[in-house]
């Protein structure tokens, strides 16, 4: 078995101090294997997004360590962490986070242009990525002219632009109707098969988790391989 792409060892996330301490995560041990589809399942407020942000270098743990390909993130220089985030990890969020005044093509291009990449090659790559996610005929449309499913496909295209080895998705179907959500999940599964992309998805939807290679259940700040006593995916 290959070494983990991302690994959490004894990860805690705590907010506040004194009598107002809130322990969101309490010693998470978790390994994400290369090219697998892992879902992190649990109700709203259990810390799924917090854990995803830690895994994606968007936040740092209060205690413990997150490793990316064996490297401890808190011990790396900031530039090295930024490089991992920009080149190795793609993010997909529930609410798309598209810029409304720009077209689908421009939204996919924007992060690369901001990094100073050559415009010509950026356009060519963005066109290729949008075609890959089924939007070859919608590149010139702005978000307001696209359906929810199409906007999420743009967001997935943006996440894939730099050929990341890992895509972290936070409730990617949570803002979509059932049929559209199924189409987005089929797209993500196909990208896993065809592009060897490792997928980590947080969700409260058991139906989504049933199609993953493996599921982790969050409960009271801990991660379990099987549903623990008292666990529920319903919102609190």
N, C-alpha and C positions, 0 to 999 in steps of 0.2 A: 504494500500500500504506500502511496506517495506521501510525502510530508504535507502537513496542513498548509493551505494558502494563508488562512487567517486563524489565529488561535487566541483565545482568552484564557488567562490563568488567574484564578482568584480575583476576578474583576468586581470591584465595588463602585457604585456611584451614589454619592450622598450630597444632599443639598441642605443648607442651613447650618446652624451651630447651636451649642448649648441645649436648651430644652426644646428647640425648634428643629431638630435634626430629622430629615426625611431620608430613609434608606430606600432608594429606588431599586438598586441591584446589590445583592449581598453575597458576593463570592462566586461569580459565574465562571464555570469551566466549560469551554466549548471549542471544538475544532471544526473548521470548514475544509473539506477535502477538495482537491483540484477537480474541476469539471463536474462537481455535483450540484444538484438543486436542493437547497436546504430551506425549509420554511421554519420560521419562528412564530409560534402560535400562542395566542393569549388574548384576554379581554382588553378593552381600552383602559389605559392608565396603569398597566402592569410593568411598563418599562421597555416595550419592544423597540420603539423609536430611539430611546436612549441607548440601548445596546447597539442598534445599527449605526448610530452616530459614532460610537466608540470604535466599532469595527472599521468604519470608513475614515478615521482620522479627523472627523469633524469635532470631536471632543476628546478629553483625556479622562481616564479613570481616577477616582479618589484614592483607590488602592488597587493593587494588582497590576497586571501588564497585558497589553494586546500586542501580539506578534504578527508581522506580515512576512511570510516566507522565512520564518525563523529569526527575523530581526525585531528586537524590542522597540516599539515605537517611541516610548517616552525617553529612550536613551539616544535616539538619532537626532542629528541636527535638524533644525526646522526646514532647511532647504531640502533635505533628503525626504522628510515626511511630505512636504508639498509635492515633490516629484512623484512619490507613490500615489498620492491622492489624484494628481492630474493625469498620470500616464497609466496607472494600473487599475484604477477603480472608476466605475461609472455609477451615477446615482439616478434613480427614478423615484419621484415623489407622487403622492396621491393627487395633488392639485396642480401638477404639470410645471408650474413656475416658468411659463413662457412669457416673453416680452410682447405685449399686445400690438405694438406699433410696427413690429417686424414680421416678415413672412416666415413660413416654415423653414425655408432654406437659410434665411438669415439667423433664425434662432439656433439652428444647428451649428452654423459657422461661428457665431459670436464668441464663445469661449476661446476657440483657436485663434481668431483674429486678435483677441485681447492679449494673447500670449505672444503675439508678433509673428505668427506663422504666415508664410507667403500666401497672398490672397488667391492666386490662381490654383494652387494645389488644394487650398481649403475648399474652394467652390467645387472642385472635382470630387473631393472626398465626401463633402456634404451631399452632393447629388447621388453618389453611390449609396450612401447610408440610407437616405430617404427612400430610394428605390428598394432597398433591402427590406425596409419595414412596410412596404406596400403603399408608398405615397409619391410615386413617380409623377403622377398627374396633379399633385396638390402642392408642389413646392412653392408656388408663388402666392399661395393663400395665407392670410393672416389668421391668428388663432380664433378670432371672432367669426371667421368664415368656415371653421372646421368643427366637426362634431367632437364630443368628448373623447371618443375612441381615437379619432384622428389626432387630437392634441396629445394624447398619451403616446401615440406612435411617434410623434415629433420628439417628445421628451425621451423616448427610448433611443431614437436616432441620435440625439444629442449625447446621451450617455455612452453610445457605442463609437462615437467619432474617433477617439484616440486608440481604438482597438484594446480596450481594457481586458484584463484577464478575469476581473470580478465585476459583477453588476449587483449593487445593493438596491433593493426596491422596497419602498415603504408604502404598504397598502396600495399597490399599483392599480387595483380594480375597485378601490373603496368609493370612488366618485362616479362609478359607471353602472349602467344597468346590467342585468345578469348576462344577456346575450353579448353585449359589447365587451364586458369583462372576460367572458370566455374566449373571445377573439384575441384579447391582449395576452392572456395566459398561454394560448396556443403559440402566439408569436414568440414569447419568451422561451417556451420549451424548445421551439425550433431553433432559436439562436443558440441555446445550450448544445443542441445536437450538431448543428452545422458549423458553429464558430468556436466550439469548445469553451464557451464562457461559463465560468462558475457563477451560479445565481444564489443569492440569499434574499429571501422575501419575508417581510414581517406582515402578518395578517391576523385577523380574528375570524376568518372564513375557513371553516373546516373543509369545505369542498375544494378550495385552492390547495390546501395542505395534502389532500389525498393523492394528488398527482405528482408530488415531489419525491425525490429519492429518499429523503429523511426529514423528520420533523422534530423540533425541540419545543417543549412546552414550558412557558414561563409561568411561575406561580410564586407569589410572595417573595419576589426578588431572586429566586433561584431558577435554574434551568434543569429540566428533566427529559430523559429519553422516552418516557412513557407518561401518560396523564397521571399526576399524583392525586391522592385522595383530596376531594374538595375542589379539584380543578374544573373550570368551565371556560369556554371560549366566549360566552355571552358578556356583553358590556355590563360593568358594575353600576 
